[in-house]
Amino acid sequence: MAAPHAGRRLAADPWARFGLALVAALVVVAVLAPLLAPADPYRGALVDSLRPPSGTHLLGTDAQGRDLLSRTLHGARISLVVGVASQAIALALGVLLGLVAGYYGRWADALVMRAADVTLAFPSLLLLIAIAAAVEPSLPVIFVVIGVVGWAGMARLVRGQVLVVRALEYVAAARALGASDARILARHVLPNVAAPVVVAATLGVGGAIMAEAALSFVGLGAPPPVPSWGAMVAEGRELLRVAPWVSIVPGCAIGLTVLGLNLVGDALGDALDVRRA
């Protein structure tokens, strides 16, 4: 019954609809980028360097004469893949370790939570930069780095929810009937902690996109000439006075994407809140 109610709440929320529209646009652009892009995002001509937005180049060109609209459309692919893949890694690690810590307690809880405390003790951006700098930059490395750094918050969230659920009567009844720990966790515990996990994962995708942009901005993200939004912003930072569109275009793309994901995450949090009638 919760899903239909959640769907109606989302449909009735104008901000949720706006956020969903932004996210849907990102997905469509990422999937159809080769068809939508008016030019090759990797090739340019110096004679077209730093052209302002015009009928020929709708969003202008960069210092190498590459079409910014084409690079921004292809950059959506990078951001979406990095956001989803890295969050999937963080989700898998965080949910698994959070379930173990919350359900078994004692030494398992202490071990997982101390590891989470150590991870959270470092500023996330500095930790990302330190790990990324130790290896050769590539997209798979970025997935793993952002996912590994992001597991701790998810684990703490899941662990807190499991501590509540494991004390409920139906869990005790399942244990008394001889159900294995794996069955109890999969059939009774995990479904009842799924709602906050879904919300956190949705918000986490936006955070992962921001993290990838930050790494690319400092040169530790996707290697050039891959059209990463963060790298595109960095390329235009010295040109803000003469060609502000070089940084503004990818910067707006990052802002709208993260805004859409945050709006959807907030709306999901309200829609899945069982305390709301």
N, C-alpha and C positions, 0 to 999 in steps of 0.2 A: 504493500500500500504506500510505502514511502516514496517510491519512484514516481508514480503519477502525481502525488502532491508536490514533489520537488520540481517536476516538469512544469506544473501550473505556476508555481512561484517564479520560476525562471522566466516563463513566457510573460508574466505580469510585470516583471521588473524592466523598466526601460534601459537602465544602465547595463543590465545583463544582456539585453538584446544588442545594445551597442557594442559591448565587449565581444559577444559571439560573432557579430558582423566583422569586427577587426580580425579576430582569429581566423574566421572562415576566409577572409580576403588573403591573409598570410598563407594559408594552406593552398588556396587556388593559385596564387602567384608562384609559390614554391614549386608546385607540380607542373605548372604550365609555363615556367620561365623561358624555356627554349622557344616556345611558340609566341610568347608575348614580347620578348625582347626585340627591339627594332634593329639591333646591331650586335656584332660579336663583342662580348664583354672583355675579351682579352686583347683585342687588337685596336689600335688607334693610329692616328696620323698626327705628327707634330704640327702640321699646318692647322689642325683643328684644336690645338691646345688651349684650354681654359676658355672655351666658347661659352657665353652665357646661355641660359635657357632660350630656345627659339623654336621655330617650326621644324627645323632640321634635327635639333637635339632638344627634346622637350624639357629635360632637366639639366642641360648643359653638358660640358665635357670636363675631364680632369686634366692634370698637367701633361699626361701622355696622349691626350686627344681621344681617350676612350669615352664612349657614351655612358653617362652616369645613370640614366634610366635602365639600361641593359645591365649594368653592374649591380644596381640596387635590386633589380628583380632576381638576378642570380644569387645575390647575397642573402635573399630570403631563404633560399634552399639551405645554405650553410647554417644560418641561425636556427631554422626549424630542426634540422637534423641534430645539431649540437644540443639544442635545448631538450629535445625528446630523448636522445640516446643517453646523455649524461644524467638526466633525471631518472631514467630507467635503471641505471646503475646505482644511483643513490637510493632509489626506492627499494631495489632488491636487497642491497646491503642493510639499509636502515630497518626495513620491515622484518627481515630475518633475525637480525641481532636484537631488535626491540622485542620481538616475540619471545626469544630465548631468555632475555634479561627479565622481562616482566613475568613470564610464566614460571620459570624455575627459581628465580631469586637467588639469594645467597651468593656463592662465589661467581656464578655466571653473571648475575646482576652487577656485582662489584667490578668484575673484569670489563664488561661491556661499557658500563657507565664511566669508568676511569679512562678508558680509551676515548670515549666521546668527550669527556672533559678536556683531555689533552688536545684533541682536534679543535674544539671550540675555543681553547685558550689563545690560539693564534689568530690574528686578523685574517679573515678568509682570503682577501686579495693577496696579501703578502705570502700566504701559504701556497696559493695557486701559482704565483710568480716563481717562488722558490722551487716547487716541484717541476713546473713547466721548463724552467731554465736548466734543469739537470738533464733533460732529454731533448732529442731533436724534435722541433715542432712539427706536428702533423695532426690531422683531424682525429684519428683514433686516439692519439695521446691526449688531445683536449677532452674527448669524451670521458676517458678514464680519470684524468686529473680532476675535472669538475665533479664527476660522480663520487670519487673517493673523498673529496673534501666535503661534499654535501650530505654524507650519510648520517653524520652525528645528530643533526637536528631531527631528522626523520626517526632515528632510533629512539631518541628521548620521547618524542611524541607517541610512538607506538607503545613503548614501555609503560608510559603513564596510563594509556587506555587499557592495556592488558591487566595492569594491577587492579583496575576496577572490575573488569569483566570476569577475571578468574575467580573472584569471590562470590559471584552470583550463583543462585541455586541450580540453574540448569547445567552449569559446568560441573558442580559437585555431583549432580545426578548422573551425568555422563561418566564421570570418573568412577562412581560407585557401581555402575553397570559394566565396568571393565573396559571402557573405551581407551584406546591407546592415546598417548600424549599427542602423537602426530594427528590422529583423527580429531581430537578435541580442539587442537589449534586450528586445523583446516576447516572444520565444520561448525564450530561454535564460537571460537575466539576471533579469528581473522574477519569473518563477515561483520562482526559487531564493532570492529575498529576501523572499518573500511572508509566510512564517511569522512572523518578528519584527515585520513591519509590521502584521499582523492583531492581534497581541498589543498592540502600542503603540496601535493605533487603538481597541481595546476599552477600554484604560485611559484613553485620551484622551477618550472620551465622558464618563466620570465627571468628569474634570478640567474639561471644558467646562461640564458642569452646575454644578459648583462655581463656575466663573468667572462664569456667568450669574447665579447666586444672589448672588455678591459684588457684581456691578454693580447688580443690582436692589436690594440692601440699601442702597447709597449713592445710590439714585435715578437711576441711569444705565442701567437695564435696560429691560424692557418697560414702556411707559407705563401708568399706572393708568387704569381699574380692572382691568386684565388681572391675573388671579390667578397671579402669579409667586411661587414659594416664597420666594425671597430677599426680595421686597417684603413678603410676609406676615410673615416673621420681623421685619423692620424695623418694621412697624406695631405689633407687640406688645412691642417692647423696653422701652417706657415703662410697660407694664402687667404686668410680670413678677410684681409683688407681689400684684396684685389679680386678674389673669386670665392666669396663666402658660400656659394652653392655646393662647392666640393665637399665641405663638411656638413652643411646644413641638411642636405638631402639624405645621406645615410643616418645622420643623427635623428632626424624626424622619423625615419623608418624604425629605428631602435625604440624611440619613445612611444610610437603608436602601437608597436607589437607588445611591448611590456605593459602598456596601459590596458590593452585588450585582455591580456592574460590575467592581469590583476583584477580587472572588473569581473571576469568570469569566475576567478577564484573566490572573490568576496561574495558574489551572488550564490555560488555553490555552497559556501559556508552558511549563508542564511537559509537557503532552500533545504539543506539537509539537516538543519537544526531541529532535532526532535522535540525541543521544548516549545517550538512555535506551533500553534494549533492550525 
